[in-house]
Amino acid sequence: MLTEREELILDILCERRYAYLGEVVREAEIASEEAERTLRALADLGYVRRYQGRHGLRYRITAEGREAARTPNPEVWTA
């Protein structure tokens, strides 16, 4: 199951073709180190792919990541 922060980052990536670390940090409002650590964990799970862009690493969500983003985690999303 994904954490709230992982779900947030996947939601951000669902809205874009790809994103740089700074864009994720700005939109998620989290520290750069924390975003990088979370993106690395998501890449290890196969939910995100890393590419070398002109301005550093960029991240793109995979089909598995989109599916995980659509699947609600009841521990995170309780009313």
PDB file with SEQRES, HELIX, SHEET and CRYST1 records, atoms N, CA, C and O in Angstrom:
SEQRES   1 A   79  MET LEU THR GLU ARG GLU GLU LEU ILE LEU ASP ILE LEU          
SEQRES   2 A   79  CYS GLU ARG ARG TYR ALA TYR LEU GLY GLU VAL VAL ARG          
SEQRES   3 A   79  GLU ALA GLU ILE ALA SER GLU GLU ALA GLU ARG THR LEU          
SEQRES   4 A   79  ARG ALA LEU ALA ASP LEU GLY TYR VAL ARG ARG TYR GLN          
SEQRES   5 A   79  GLY ARG HIS GLY LEU ARG TYR ARG ILE THR ALA GLU GLY          
SEQRES   6 A   79  ARG GLU ALA ALA ARG THR PRO ASN PRO GLU VAL TRP THR          
SEQRES   7 A   79  ALA                                                          
HELIX    1 AA1 GLU A    4  CYS A   14  1                                  11    
HELIX    2 AA2 LEU A   21  ALA A   28  1                                   8    
HELIX    3 AA3 SER A   32  ASP A   44  1                                  13    
HELIX    4 AA4 ALA A   63  ARG A   70  1                                   8    
SHEET    1 AA1 3 ALA A  19  TYR A  20  0                                        
SHEET    2 AA1 3 GLY A  56  ILE A  61 -1                                        
SHEET    3 AA1 3 VAL A  48  GLY A  53 -1                                        
CRYST1    1.000    1.000    1.000  90.00  90.00  90.00 P 1           1          
ATOM      1  N   MET A   1       0.835  -1.178   0.000  1.00  0.00           N  
ATOM      2  CA  MET A   1       0.000   0.000   0.000  1.00  0.00           C  
ATOM      3  C   MET A   1       0.885   1.249   0.000  1.00  0.00           C  
ATOM      4  O   MET A   1       1.949   1.282   0.619  1.00  0.00           O  
ATOM      5  N   LEU A   2       0.425   2.240  -0.691  1.00  0.00           N  
ATOM      6  CA  LEU A   2       1.171   3.481  -0.797  1.00  0.00           C  
ATOM      7  C   LEU A   2       0.891   4.392   0.397  1.00  0.00           C  
ATOM      8  O   LEU A   2      -0.183   4.350   0.998  1.00  0.00           O  
ATOM      9  N   THR A   3       1.874   5.203   0.716  1.00  0.00           N  
ATOM     10  CA  THR A   3       1.687   6.206   1.757  1.00  0.00           C  
ATOM     11  C   THR A   3       0.984   7.420   1.157  1.00  0.00           C  
ATOM     12  O   THR A   3       0.833   7.528  -0.060  1.00  0.00           O  
ATOM     13  N   GLU A   4       0.563   8.315   2.016  1.00  0.00           N  
ATOM     14  CA  GLU A   4      -0.098   9.540   1.550  1.00  0.00           C  
ATOM     15  C   GLU A   4       0.837  10.345   0.647  1.00  0.00           C  
ATOM     16  O   GLU A   4       0.406  10.879  -0.374  1.00  0.00           O  
ATOM     17  N   ARG A   5       2.106  10.432   1.019  1.00  0.00           N  
ATOM     18  CA  ARG A   5       3.061  11.210   0.229  1.00  0.00           C  
ATOM     19  C   ARG A   5       3.308  10.566  -1.145  1.00  0.00           C  
ATOM     20  O   ARG A   5       3.408  11.263  -2.154  1.00  0.00           O  
ATOM     21  N   GLU A   6       3.405   9.239  -1.171  1.00  0.00           N  
ATOM     22  CA  GLU A   6       3.594   8.545  -2.443  1.00  0.00           C  
ATOM     23  C   GLU A   6       2.384   8.745  -3.358  1.00  0.00           C  
ATOM     24  O   GLU A   6       2.534   8.958  -4.562  1.00  0.00           O  
ATOM     25  N   GLU A   7       1.191   8.676  -2.779  1.00  0.00           N  
ATOM     26  CA  GLU A   7      -0.015   8.909  -3.577  1.00  0.00           C  
ATOM     27  C   GLU A   7      -0.046  10.334  -4.114  1.00  0.00           C  
ATOM     28  O   GLU A   7      -0.427  10.556  -5.263  1.00  0.00           O  
ATOM     29  N   LEU A   8       0.349  11.294  -3.297  1.00  0.00           N  
ATOM     30  CA  LEU A   8       0.380  12.688  -3.730  1.00  0.00           C  
ATOM     31  C   LEU A   8       1.330  12.865  -4.908  1.00  0.00           C  
ATOM     32  O   LEU A   8       0.985  13.524  -5.888  1.00  0.00           O  
ATOM     33  N   ILE A   9       2.510  12.290  -4.821  1.00  0.00           N  
ATOM     34  CA  ILE A   9       3.493  12.428  -5.891  1.00  0.00           C  
ATOM     35  C   ILE A   9       3.005  11.731  -7.158  1.00  0.00           C  
ATOM     36  O   ILE A   9       3.193  12.260  -8.254  1.00  0.00           O  
ATOM     37  N   LEU A  10       2.388  10.567  -7.036  1.00  0.00           N  
ATOM     38  CA  LEU A  10       1.840   9.895  -8.214  1.00  0.00           C  
ATOM     39  C   LEU A  10       0.724  10.721  -8.836  1.00  0.00           C  
ATOM     40  O   LEU A  10       0.609  10.777 -10.060  1.00  0.00           O  
ATOM     41  N   ASP A  11      -0.098  11.363  -8.015  1.00  0.00           N  
ATOM     42  CA  ASP A  11      -1.157  12.232  -8.544  1.00  0.00           C  
ATOM     43  C   ASP A  11      -0.562  13.396  -9.331  1.00  0.00           C  
ATOM     44  O   ASP A  11      -1.075  13.765 -10.388  1.00  0.00           O  
ATOM     45  N   ILE A  12       0.509  13.965  -8.816  1.00  0.00           N  
ATOM     46  CA  ILE A  12       1.179  15.065  -9.512  1.00  0.00           C  
ATOM     47  C   ILE A  12       1.699  14.574 -10.864  1.00  0.00           C  
ATOM     48  O   ILE A  12       1.537  15.252 -11.879  1.00  0.00           O  
ATOM     49  N   LEU A  13       2.318  13.402 -10.875  1.00  0.00           N  
ATOM     50  CA  LEU A  13       2.875  12.873 -12.116  1.00  0.00           C  
ATOM     51  C   LEU A  13       1.787  12.440 -13.098  1.00  0.00           C  
ATOM     52  O   LEU A  13       2.016  12.441 -14.308  1.00  0.00           O  
ATOM     53  N   CYS A  14       0.620  12.074 -12.600  1.00  0.00           N  
ATOM     54  CA  CYS A  14      -0.493  11.712 -13.496  1.00  0.00           C  
ATOM     55  C   CYS A  14      -0.934  12.908 -14.332  1.00  0.00           C  
ATOM     56  O   CYS A  14      -1.411  12.740 -15.455  1.00  0.00           O  
ATOM     57  N   GLU A  15      -0.779  14.096 -13.798  1.00  0.00           N  
ATOM     58  CA  GLU A  15      -1.226  15.308 -14.474  1.00  0.00           C  
ATOM     59  C   GLU A  15      -0.221  15.815 -15.506  1.00  0.00           C  
ATOM     60  O   GLU A  15      -0.531  16.731 -16.267  1.00  0.00           O  
ATOM     61  N   ARG A  16       0.954  15.245 -15.542  1.00  0.00           N  
ATOM     62  CA  ARG A  16       2.023  15.745 -16.424  1.00  0.00           C  
ATOM     63  C   ARG A  16       2.602  14.616 -17.262  1.00  0.00           C  
ATOM     64  O   ARG A  16       2.458  13.439 -16.932  1.00  0.00           O  
ATOM     65  N   ARG A  17       3.244  14.989 -18.330  1.00  0.00           N  
ATOM     66  CA  ARG A  17       3.970  14.010 -19.136  1.00  0.00           C  
ATOM     67  C   ARG A  17       5.204  13.549 -18.384  1.00  0.00           C  
ATOM     68  O   ARG A  17       5.530  12.362 -18.379  1.00  0.00           O  
ATOM     69  N   TYR A  18       5.887  14.486 -17.752  1.00  0.00           N  
ATOM     70  CA  TYR A  18       7.027  14.216 -16.879  1.00  0.00           C  
ATOM     71  C   TYR A  18       7.219  15.419 -15.977  1.00  0.00           C  
ATOM     72  O   TYR A  18       6.649  16.482 -16.222  1.00  0.00           O  
ATOM     73  N   ALA A  19       8.026  15.254 -14.926  1.00  0.00           N  
ATOM     74  CA  ALA A  19       8.287  16.362 -14.006  1.00  0.00           C  
ATOM     75  C   ALA A  19       9.708  16.262 -13.480  1.00  0.00           C  
ATOM     76  O   ALA A  19      10.239  15.170 -13.279  1.00  0.00           O  
ATOM     77  N   TYR A  20      10.304  17.408 -13.264  1.00  0.00           N  
ATOM     78  CA  TYR A  20      11.604  17.480 -12.613  1.00  0.00           C  
ATOM     79  C   TYR A  20      11.387  17.505 -11.102  1.00  0.00           C  
ATOM     80  O   TYR A  20      10.294  17.805 -10.621  1.00  0.00           O  
ATOM     81  N   LEU A  21      12.441  17.186 -10.371  1.00  0.00           N  
ATOM     82  CA  LEU A  21      12.373  17.143  -8.913  1.00  0.00           C  
ATOM     83  C   LEU A  21      11.843  18.456  -8.338  1.00  0.00           C  
ATOM     84  O   LEU A  21      10.992  18.441  -7.449  1.00  0.00           O  
ATOM     85  N   GLY A  22      12.333  19.578  -8.831  1.00  0.00           N  
ATOM     86  CA  GLY A  22      11.901  20.881  -8.325  1.00  0.00           C  
ATOM     87  C   GLY A  22      10.413  21.120  -8.496  1.00  0.00           C  
ATOM     88  O   GLY A  22       9.781  21.743  -7.643  1.00  0.00           O  
ATOM     89  N   GLU A  23       9.850  20.631  -9.589  1.00  0.00           N  
ATOM     90  CA  GLU A  23       8.413  20.786  -9.824  1.00  0.00           C  
ATOM     91  C   GLU A  23       7.609  19.962  -8.819  1.00  0.00           C  
ATOM     92  O   GLU A  23       6.581  20.413  -8.314  1.00  0.00           O  
ATOM     93  N   VAL A  24       8.088  18.752  -8.537  1.00  0.00           N  
ATOM     94  CA  VAL A  24       7.417  17.890  -7.559  1.00  0.00           C  
ATOM     95  C   VAL A  24       7.508  18.524  -6.173  1.00  0.00           C  
ATOM     96  O   VAL A  24       6.524  18.544  -5.434  1.00  0.00           O  
ATOM     97  N   VAL A  25       8.672  19.036  -5.822  1.00  0.00           N  
ATOM     98  CA  VAL A  25       8.876  19.677  -4.518  1.00  0.00           C  
ATOM     99  C   VAL A  25       7.935  20.867  -4.356  1.00  0.00           C  
ATOM    100  O   VAL A  25       7.297  21.032  -3.316  1.00  0.00           O  
ATOM    101  N   ARG A  26       7.858  21.686  -5.391  1.00  0.00           N  
ATOM    102  CA  ARG A  26       7.026  22.889  -5.324  1.00  0.00           C  
ATOM    103  C   ARG A  26       5.538  22.531  -5.204  1.00  0.00           C  
ATOM    104  O   ARG A  26       4.820  23.113  -4.391  1.00  0.00           O  
ATOM    105  N   GLU A  27       5.086  21.585  -6.005  1.00  0.00           N  
ATOM    106  CA  GLU A  27       3.656  21.252  -5.997  1.00  0.00           C  
ATOM    107  C   GLU A  27       3.254  20.446  -4.760  1.00  0.00           C  
ATOM    108  O   GLU A  27       2.166  20.652  -4.222  1.00  0.00           O  
ATOM    109  N   ALA A  28       4.113  19.536  -4.303  1.00  0.00           N  
ATOM    110  CA  ALA A  28       3.793  18.711  -3.140  1.00  0.00           C  
ATOM    111  C   ALA A  28       4.072  19.437  -1.823  1.00  0.00           C  
ATOM    112  O   ALA A  28       3.611  19.018  -0.761  1.00  0.00           O  
ATOM    113  N   GLU A  29       4.835  20.533  -1.911  1.00  0.00           N  
ATOM    114  CA  GLU A  29       5.203  21.315  -0.734  1.00  0.00           C  
ATOM    115  C   GLU A  29       5.927  20.470   0.307  1.00  0.00           C  
ATOM    116  O   GLU A  29       5.572  20.470   1.486  1.00  0.00           O  
ATOM    117  N   ILE A  30       6.955  19.745  -0.156  1.00  0.00           N  
ATOM    118  CA  ILE A  30       7.785  18.936   0.731  1.00  0.00           C  
ATOM    119  C   ILE A  30       9.249  19.257   0.460  1.00  0.00           C  
ATOM    120  O   ILE A  30       9.576  19.904  -0.534  1.00  0.00           O  
ATOM    121  N   ALA A  31      10.115  18.809   1.337  1.00  0.00           N  
ATOM    122  CA  ALA A  31      11.548  19.057   1.201  1.00  0.00           C  
ATOM    123  C   ALA A  31      12.108  18.285   0.007  1.00  0.00           C  
ATOM    124  O   ALA A  31      11.600  17.224  -0.356  1.00  0.00           O  
ATOM    125  N   SER A  32      13.139  18.825  -0.584  1.00  0.00           N  
ATOM    126  CA  SER A  32      13.761  18.216  -1.753  1.00  0.00           C  
ATOM    127  C   SER A  32      14.277  16.811  -1.457  1.00  0.00           C  
ATOM    128  O   SER A  32      14.094  15.895  -2.260  1.00  0.00           O  
ATOM    129  N   GLU A  33      14.920  16.644  -0.305  1.00  0.00           N  
ATOM    130  CA  GLU A  33      15.471  15.332   0.056  1.00  0.00           C  
ATOM    131  C   GLU A  33      14.359  14.296   0.212  1.00  0.00           C  
ATOM    132  O   GLU A  33      14.507  13.142  -0.192  1.00  0.00           O  
ATOM    133  N   GLU A  34      13.256  14.722   0.799  1.00  0.00           N  
ATOM    134  CA  GLU A  34      12.131  13.823   1.008  1.00  0.00           C  
ATOM    135  C   GLU A  34      11.485  13.433  -0.326  1.00  0.00           C  
ATOM    136  O   GLU A  34      11.128  12.273  -0.532  1.00  0.00           O  
ATOM    137  N   ALA A  35      11.340  14.399  -1.220  1.00  0.00           N  
ATOM    138  CA  ALA A  35      10.773  14.119  -2.541  1.00  0.00           C  
ATOM    139  C   ALA A  35      11.684  13.178  -3.320  1.00  0.00           C  
ATOM    140  O   ALA A  35      11.210  12.244  -3.968  1.00  0.00           O  
ATOM    141  N   GLU A  36      12.988  13.422  -3.259  1.00  0.00           N  
ATOM    142  CA  GLU A  36      13.942  12.569  -3.968  1.00  0.00           C  
ATOM    143  C   GLU A  36      13.906  11.138  -3.426  1.00  0.00           C  
ATOM    144  O   GLU A  36      13.936  10.178  -4.196  1.00  0.00           O  
ATOM    145  N   ARG A  37      13.841  11.002  -2.115  1.00  0.00           N  
ATOM    146  CA  ARG A  37      13.776   9.685  -1.481  1.00  0.00           C  
ATOM    147  C   ARG A  37      12.488   8.949  -1.895  1.00  0.00           C  
ATOM    148  O   ARG A  37      12.515   7.755  -2.193  1.00  0.00           O  
ATOM    149  N   THR A  38      11.378   9.671  -1.908  1.00  0.00           N  
ATOM    150  CA  THR A  38      10.097   9.068  -2.285  1.00  0.00           C  
ATOM    151  C   THR A  38      10.081   8.687  -3.753  1.00  0.00           C  
ATOM    152  O   THR A  38       9.593   7.613  -4.106  1.00  0.00           O  
ATOM    153  N   LEU A  39      10.606   9.548  -4.616  1.00  0.00           N  
ATOM    154  CA  LEU A  39      10.670   9.228  -6.041  1.00  0.00           C  
ATOM    155  C   LEU A  39      11.566   8.022  -6.298  1.00  0.00           C  
ATOM    156  O   LEU A  39      11.268   7.196  -7.160  1.00  0.00           O  
ATOM    157  N   ARG A  40      12.653   7.922  -5.558  1.00  0.00           N  
ATOM    158  CA  ARG A  40      13.546   6.763  -5.692  1.00  0.00           C  
ATOM    159  C   ARG A  40      12.818   5.481  -5.287  1.00  0.00           C  
ATOM    160  O   ARG A  40      12.948   4.452  -5.950  1.00  0.00           O  
ATOM    161  N   ALA A  41      12.044   5.549  -4.187  1.00  0.00           N  
ATOM    162  CA  ALA A  41      11.278   4.386  -3.739  1.00  0.00           C  
ATOM    163  C   ALA A  41      10.215   4.000  -4.771  1.00  0.00           C  
ATOM    164  O   ALA A  41      10.008   2.817  -5.038  1.00  0.00           O  
ATOM    165  N   LEU A  42       9.545   4.996  -5.349  1.00  0.00           N  
ATOM    166  CA  LEU A  42       8.539   4.723  -6.371  1.00  0.00           C  
ATOM    167  C   LEU A  42       9.174   4.128  -7.619  1.00  0.00           C  
ATOM    168  O   LEU A  42       8.576   3.274  -8.274  1.00  0.00           O  
ATOM    169  N   ALA A  43      10.379   4.572  -7.952  1.00  0.00           N  
ATOM    170  CA  ALA A  43      11.096   3.998  -9.099  1.00  0.00           C  
ATOM    171  C   ALA A  43      11.474   2.548  -8.817  1.00  0.00           C  
ATOM    172  O   ALA A  43      11.399   1.705  -9.711  1.00  0.00           O  
ATOM    173  N   ASP A  44      11.876   2.252  -7.596  1.00  0.00           N  
ATOM    174  CA  ASP A  44      12.211   0.872  -7.221  1.00  0.00           C  
ATOM    175  C   ASP A  44      10.989  -0.042  -7.316  1.00  0.00           C  
ATOM    176  O   ASP A  44      11.118  -1.228  -7.623  1.00  0.00           O  
ATOM    177  N   LEU A  45       9.813   0.507  -7.055  1.00  0.00           N  
ATOM    178  CA  LEU A  45       8.573  -0.259  -7.164  1.00  0.00           C  
ATOM    179  C   LEU A  45       8.093  -0.397  -8.609  1.00  0.00           C  
ATOM    180  O   LEU A  45       7.185  -1.178  -8.893  1.00  0.00           O  
ATOM    181  N   GLY A  46       8.706   0.361  -9.520  1.00  0.00           N  
ATOM    182  CA  GLY A  46       8.312   0.320 -10.925  1.00  0.00           C  
ATOM    183  C   GLY A  46       7.182   1.271 -11.265  1.00  0.00           C  
ATOM    184  O   GLY A  46       6.604   1.175 -12.347  1.00  0.00           O  
ATOM    185  N   TYR A  47       6.851   2.196 -10.359  1.00  0.00           N  
ATOM    186  CA  TYR A  47       5.763   3.137 -10.584  1.00  0.00           C  
ATOM    187  C   TYR A  47       6.221   4.404 -11.305  1.00  0.00           C  
ATOM    188  O   TYR A  47       5.405   5.128 -11.874  1.00  0.00           O  
ATOM    189  N   VAL A  48       7.516   4.666 -11.279  1.00  0.00           N  
ATOM    190  CA  VAL A  48       8.086   5.876 -11.861  1.00  0.00           C  
ATOM    191  C   VAL A  48       9.355   5.492 -12.614  1.00  0.00           C  
ATOM    192  O   VAL A  48      10.100   4.609 -12.188  1.00  0.00           O  
ATOM    193  N   ARG A  49       9.591   6.160 -13.729  1.00  0.00           N  
ATOM    194  CA  ARG A  49      10.857   5.973 -14.458  1.00  0.00           C  
ATOM    195  C   ARG A  49      11.646   7.272 -14.400  1.00  0.00           C  
ATOM    196  O   ARG A  49      11.086   8.367 -14.455  1.00  0.00           O  
ATOM    197  N   ARG A  50      12.966   7.120 -14.286  1.00  0.00           N  
ATOM    198  CA  ARG A  50      13.867   8.272 -14.263  1.00  0.00           C  
ATOM    199  C   ARG A  50      14.528   8.411 -15.618  1.00  0.00           C  
ATOM    200  O   ARG A  50      14.966   7.429 -16.216  1.00  0.00           O  
ATOM    201  N   TYR A  51      14.594   9.644 -16.095  1.00  0.00           N  
ATOM    202  CA  TYR A  51      15.271   9.955 -17.345  1.00  0.00           C  
ATOM    203  C   TYR A  51      16.203  11.130 -17.113  1.00  0.00           C  
ATOM    204  O   TYR A  51      15.917  12.006 -16.297  1.00  0.00           O  
ATOM    205  N   GLN A  52      17.312  11.146 -17.828  1.00  0.00           N  
ATOM    206  CA  GLN A  52      18.221  12.284 -17.737  1.00  0.00           C  
ATOM    207  C   GLN A  52      17.730  13.356 -18.697  1.00  0.00           C  
ATOM    208  O   GLN A  52      17.752  13.164 -19.913  1.00  0.00           O  
ATOM    209  N   GLY A  53      17.288  14.481 -18.156  1.00  0.00           N  
ATOM    210  CA  GLY A  53      16.836  15.606 -18.959  1.00  0.00           C  
ATOM    211  C   GLY A  53      17.943  16.638 -19.078  1.00  0.00           C  
ATOM    212  O   GLY A  53      19.033  16.456 -18.534  1.00  0.00           O  
ATOM    213  N   ARG A  54      17.664  17.711 -19.784  1.00  0.00           N  
ATOM    214  CA  ARG A  54      18.663  18.771 -19.955  1.00  0.00           C  
ATOM    215  C   ARG A  54      18.996  19.462 -18.641  1.00  0.00           C  
ATOM    216  O   ARG A  54      20.106  19.962 -18.462  1.00  0.00           O  
ATOM    217  N   HIS A  55      18.037  19.488 -17.725  1.00  0.00           N  
ATOM    218  CA  HIS A  55      18.224  20.208 -16.466  1.00  0.00           C  
ATOM    219  C   HIS A  55      18.256  19.269 -15.266  1.00  0.00           C  
ATOM    220  O   HIS A  55      17.926  19.681 -14.154  1.00  0.00           O  
ATOM    221  N   GLY A  56      18.643  18.030 -15.471  1.00  0.00           N  
ATOM    222  CA  GLY A  56      18.705  17.068 -14.381  1.00  0.00           C  
ATOM    223  C   GLY A  56      17.751  15.913 -14.610  1.00  0.00           C  
ATOM    224  O   GLY A  56      17.181  15.766 -15.691  1.00  0.00           O  
ATOM    225  N   LEU A  57      17.582  15.102 -13.591  1.00  0.00           N  
ATOM    226  CA  LEU A  57      16.691  13.956 -13.711  1.00  0.00           C  
ATOM    227  C   LEU A  57      15.243  14.410 -13.828  1.00  0.00           C  
ATOM    228  O   LEU A  57      14.809  15.338 -13.146  1.00  0.00           O  
ATOM    229  N   ARG A  58      14.519  13.750 -14.691  1.00  0.00           N  
ATOM    230  CA  ARG A  58      13.089  13.979 -14.770  1.00  0.00           C  
ATOM    231  C   ARG A  58      12.398  12.642 -14.545  1.00  0.00           C  
ATOM    232  O   ARG A  58      12.975  11.580 -14.780  1.00  0.00           O  
ATOM    233  N   TYR A  59      11.180  12.711 -14.097  1.00  0.00           N  
ATOM    234  CA  TYR A  59      10.447  11.519 -13.683  1.00  0.00           C  
ATOM    235  C   TYR A  59       9.154  11.422 -14.464  1.00  0.00           C  
ATOM    236  O   TYR A  59       8.467  12.417 -14.693  1.00  0.00           O  
ATOM    237  N   ARG A  60       8.833  10.193 -14.872  1.00  0.00           N  
ATOM    238  CA  ARG A  60       7.593   9.937 -15.606  1.00  0.00           C  
ATOM    239  C   ARG A  60       6.891   8.744 -14.976  1.00  0.00           C  
ATOM    240  O   ARG A  60       7.536   7.757 -14.623  1.00  0.00           O  
ATOM    241  N   ILE A  61       5.586   8.830 -14.836  1.00  0.00           N  
ATOM    242  CA  ILE A  61       4.817   7.750 -14.233  1.00  0.00           C  
ATOM    243  C   ILE A  61       4.658   6.620 -15.252  1.00  0.00           C  
ATOM    244  O   ILE A  61       4.532   6.869 -16.451  1.00  0.00           O  
ATOM    245  N   THR A  62       4.666   5.388 -14.768  1.00  0.00           N  
ATOM    246  CA  THR A  62       4.472   4.217 -15.624  1.00  0.00           C  
ATOM    247  C   THR A  62       3.004   3.792 -15.568  1.00  0.00           C  
ATOM    248  O   THR A  62       2.223   4.335 -14.786  1.00  0.00           O  
ATOM    249  N   ALA A  63       2.640   2.829 -16.395  1.00  0.00           N  
ATOM    250  CA  ALA A  63       1.270   2.304 -16.381  1.00  0.00           C  
ATOM    251  C   ALA A  63       0.946   1.708 -15.013  1.00  0.00           C  
ATOM    252  O   ALA A  63      -0.170   1.861 -14.514  1.00  0.00           O  
ATOM    253  N   GLU A  64       1.916   1.032 -14.409  1.00  0.00           N  
ATOM    254  CA  GLU A  64       1.713   0.468 -13.075  1.00  0.00           C  
ATOM    255  C   GLU A  64       1.490   1.575 -12.045  1.00  0.00           C  
ATOM    256  O   GLU A  64       0.684   1.431 -11.126  1.00  0.00           O  
ATOM    257  N   GLY A  65       2.211   2.673 -12.211  1.00  0.00           N  
ATOM    258  CA  GLY A  65       2.052   3.811 -11.307  1.00  0.00           C  
ATOM    259  C   GLY A  65       0.682   4.449 -11.440  1.00  0.00           C  
ATOM    260  O   GLY A  65       0.078   4.841 -10.442  1.00  0.00           O  
ATOM    261  N   ARG A  66       0.181   4.557 -12.679  1.00  0.00           N  
ATOM    262  CA  ARG A  66      -1.164   5.104 -12.886  1.00  0.00           C  
ATOM    263  C   ARG A  66      -2.215   4.218 -12.219  1.00  0.00           C  
ATOM    264  O   ARG A  66      -3.161   4.716 -11.608  1.00  0.00           O  
ATOM    265  N   GLU A  67      -2.041   2.898 -12.341  1.00  0.00           N  
ATOM    266  CA  GLU A  67      -2.977   1.975 -11.716  1.00  0.00           C  
ATOM    267  C   GLU A  67      -2.926   2.102 -10.188  1.00  0.00           C  
ATOM    268  O   GLU A  67      -3.963   2.096  -9.525  1.00  0.00           O  
ATOM    269  N   ALA A  68      -1.727   2.216  -9.644  1.00  0.00           N  
ATOM    270  CA  ALA A  68      -1.576   2.370  -8.192  1.00  0.00           C  
ATOM    271  C   ALA A  68      -2.186   3.688  -7.718  1.00  0.00           C  
ATOM    272  O   ALA A  68      -2.753   3.753  -6.627  1.00  0.00           O  
ATOM    273  N   ALA A  69      -2.072   4.735  -8.532  1.00  0.00           N  
ATOM    274  CA  ALA A  69      -2.635   6.032  -8.164  1.00  0.00           C  
ATOM    275  C   ALA A  69      -4.162   5.985  -8.162  1.00  0.00           C  
ATOM    276  O   ALA A  69      -4.806   6.698  -7.393  1.00  0.00           O  
ATOM    277  N   ARG A  70      -4.736   5.152  -9.015  1.00  0.00           N  
ATOM    278  CA  ARG A  70      -6.203   5.036  -9.078  1.00  0.00           C  
ATOM    279  C   ARG A  70      -6.770   4.153  -7.975  1.00  0.00           C  
ATOM    280  O   ARG A  70      -7.943   4.273  -7.622  1.00  0.00           O  
ATOM    281  N   THR A  71      -5.941   3.267  -7.432  1.00  0.00           N  
ATOM    282  CA  THR A  71      -6.399   2.350  -6.399  1.00  0.00           C  
ATOM    283  C   THR A  71      -6.319   3.041  -5.033  1.00  0.00           C  
ATOM    284  O   THR A  71      -5.222   3.334  -4.557  1.00  0.00           O  
ATOM    285  N   PRO A  72      -7.461   3.304  -4.403  1.00  0.00           N  
ATOM    286  CA  PRO A  72      -7.425   4.038  -3.127  1.00  0.00           C  
ATOM    287  C   PRO A  72      -6.859   3.181  -1.989  1.00  0.00           C  
ATOM    288  O   PRO A  72      -7.074   1.971  -1.926  1.00  0.00           O  
ATOM    289  N   ASN A  73      -6.146   3.838  -1.118  1.00  0.00           N  
ATOM    290  CA  ASN A  73      -5.610   3.203   0.088  1.00  0.00           C  
ATOM    291  C   ASN A  73      -6.511   3.606   1.248  1.00  0.00           C  
ATOM    292  O   ASN A  73      -6.506   4.770   1.649  1.00  0.00           O  
ATOM    293  N   PRO A  74      -7.284   2.670   1.797  1.00  0.00           N  
ATOM    294  CA  PRO A  74      -8.225   3.034   2.869  1.00  0.00           C  
ATOM    295  C   PRO A  74      -7.533   3.601   4.116  1.00  0.00           C  
ATOM    296  O   PRO A  74      -8.157   4.345   4.873  1.00  0.00           O  
ATOM    297  N   GLU A  75      -6.271   3.267   4.340  1.00  0.00           N  
ATOM    298  CA  GLU A  75      -5.560   3.810   5.494  1.00  0.00           C  
ATOM    299  C   GLU A  75      -5.262   5.285   5.331  1.00  0.00           C  
ATOM    300  O   GLU A  75      -5.146   6.014   6.316  1.00  0.00           O  
ATOM    301  N   VAL A  76      -5.136   5.736   4.063  1.00  0.00           N  
ATOM    302  CA  VAL A  76      -4.835   7.146   3.792  1.00  0.00           C  
ATOM    303  C   VAL A  76      -6.126   7.936   3.615  1.00  0.00           C  
ATOM    304  O   VAL A  76      -6.253   9.042   4.140  1.00  0.00           O  
ATOM    305  N   TRP A  77      -7.070   7.385   2.890  1.00  0.00           N  
ATOM    306  CA  TRP A  77      -8.289   8.111   2.525  1.00  0.00           C  
ATOM    307  C   TRP A  77      -9.472   7.617   3.328  1.00  0.00           C  
ATOM    308  O   TRP A  77     -10.314   6.887   2.806  1.00  0.00           O  
ATOM    309  N   THR A  78      -9.549   8.001   4.580  1.00  0.00           N  
ATOM    310  CA  THR A  78     -10.705   7.669   5.407  1.00  0.00           C  
ATOM    311  C   THR A  78     -11.461   8.943   5.695  1.00  0.00           C  
ATOM    312  O   THR A  78     -10.862   9.986   5.957  1.00  0.00           O  
ATOM    313  N   ALA A  79     -12.773   8.859   5.648  1.00  0.00           N  
ATOM    314  CA  ALA A  79     -13.594  10.063   5.844  1.00  0.00           C  
ATOM    315  C   ALA A  79     -13.895  10.297   7.306  1.00  0.00           C  
ATOM    316  O   ALA A  79     -14.573  11.265   7.649  1.00  0.00           O  
TER     317      ALA A  79                                                      
END                                                                             
